[in-house]
Amino acid sequence: MKRSIRVAIMGAVTALSLLGGIGAADAGITVLKDSNFASPTFTHSHPFAKAHIVLQVSQDSPARWGLVLSNAQNLMNYFGQEEVQIVIVAFGPGLKMYLANSPVAEKIASLDAEGVEFDACDNTYKAMTKELGHPPKLVSQAVIVPGGIVRIMQLEQHGFDYVKP
């Protein structure tokens, strides 16, 4: 999908989320309506990236979260911000990393500003909503995707290297 179309779609989805038009409004941006396994979309454009990495977060462990975020920073330091595209996918207990009150929320915001994408599993989000009795508040950088494992599979099929720290 061309960048201008993708940006327009993401902007419209974000606006709908802010206006309450999409169920996962408390979760930040969502790509549920625009999800197409054959054509992944991203929140950050990396047209010159030579390396593409997807990092998995599936554990409820602040130490593991710190390791994942350090890995992302180290990859950017090595390749250069414009030369690497990094997507961090959280699902299962790992989705707690994206809670607004997470101990790594500030680092997530910092890495997002440098171009790292933070994808959140909708299946886990729905399960957490049911368990809590209300939608959990996620960091604004979280992008809701149909499924964490599906997103990882999609990215691998599109040339991303997979890492589970």
Secondary structure by P-SEA (a helix, b strand, c coil): ccaaaaaaaaaaaaaaaaacccccccccccccccccccbbbbccccccccbbbbbbbccccaaaaaaaaaaaaaaaaacccccbbbbbbbcccccccccccccaaaaaaaaaaabbbbbbbaaaaaaaaaaacccccccccbbbcccaaaaaaaaaaabbbbbcc
